[in-house]
């Protein structure tokens, strides 16, 4: 299980705006700024996103390697997938797979894919079998 990820971005302010809008439909609404000077020498400034008391997705200004990274975000419903996709597109993301079933994985795997402003691959995923009550 992952605890956190750091993603280097070319324009931190633009990326904060993009991810605030895109992650909100998924319930990822907590924001935290970490001042790198509070860490060991050379630690970057970080802009964090999270939910339920956990900060797990962090942005840092730096060298962008675009498609070198793919991040899948959990959605709690198909509607959340659709909303995150729409928000991302509205914020300038490039379509990389419209919302729908990903039959090559499973009939109950519903997802949408975009490329963020730096070209990183993002997926918003609802897997019905992970949300059975």
N, C-alpha and C positions, 0 to 999 in steps of 0.2 A: 504494500500500500504506500502511495506517495504522501509525503507531508507537505511539500511545497515545490514550486518551480519558479525560477527567475527567467524572464524573457527580456532580452536586450532589444530596445526600440530606438528608432532614429529621432523621433520628436516626442518627448515625454508628455507634453501638454496635450498634443493631438491624441496620443494613445490613451491617456487617462479619460478624455472625453469619449473616445470610441468604446473603451471597455466599460465605463460607467453605464452607458446606454445599452450596450450589448448584453452585459451580464445581469442587469436588473431583472429582466423577465425570468431568469433562472433562480432568482432569490439570492443572488450574490451581490449584496448591497453594502456590506461593511467596507470601509476604506481606512487605511492607515498609512501615514508617511513615516519612513524610518530614515533618520539622518545618519549617513555613513560615518560621520566623525565619532559617533557613539560606539562604533565597533572597532575591530582591530585595524591597524594601518592599511589603507587602501580599500577598505570596505565601501561599496557603492551606496549612494542614496537609493532608497527603494520606495516604490509606490505600491502598496498592497491592497488586495481585494479578498474578501472572504464572506463567510456566513456561519451562523451558529457558533460564534465564539472562536472561530478558527480563521486565520489569515493564511491562504495557501497559494495564491497566484500573485506574483510580484513582477513589477516592471522596473527596469533600470535602463538608463540611457547608455548606449554603446553601439558596438558593431552589429549590424543586422545581417543575418545569414538566411533570411527569407524562408524558403521551403525546407530548411533543415529541421524545422520543428512542426509537429502536429500535436494539438492539444484538444482532447475531447472533454466537453463539459456535460455533466449529468443534468438532464431535464426530468421533471417529475410528471410530465404529460406531453402529449403530442402538441397541445396548444402552446406549451412553453417553448418547444422546439421552434414552432412557427413564429412565435413572438421574438425570440432571440435572433432568428434568421432575419426577420423583417427589420429589427432594430439595427443589426449589423449592416445590412444593405443600405438603410437610410443614412448610416454614418460613413458610407463610402467603401464598404467591403465589396469584394468581387465575388460573385456567385461561383461556387465550386461544387455545387450539387444541391438542387432545390429540395425542400422538405418532402420526405416520402419514405416509404419502406425501403430498406436495404436488403432485398431478397437474397443477395449473394451471401449475407451473414445469417439472416433468420427472418421469417415473415413478421415477427413482432419486434424487429429492430427498426425504429423510426428515427431518422436523423436529417440534418441539414448541414451543409458544408460551405464555408466561405474562406476567403483569403483576407486577412486583416490589412491595414494600411502599409505594413512592412512586408507583406507577402507571406506571413505565417498562416499555416493551415489550421483552421478551427472547425470543430465539429460539435454540434449540439445534439445530444443523444438521449432518446427515451427507449429503454429496453423493458418491455412489458413484464417479463419474468423477474426483473429486479424490483418491481413495485407491487407485487402481489400482497394483499393484506391478509 
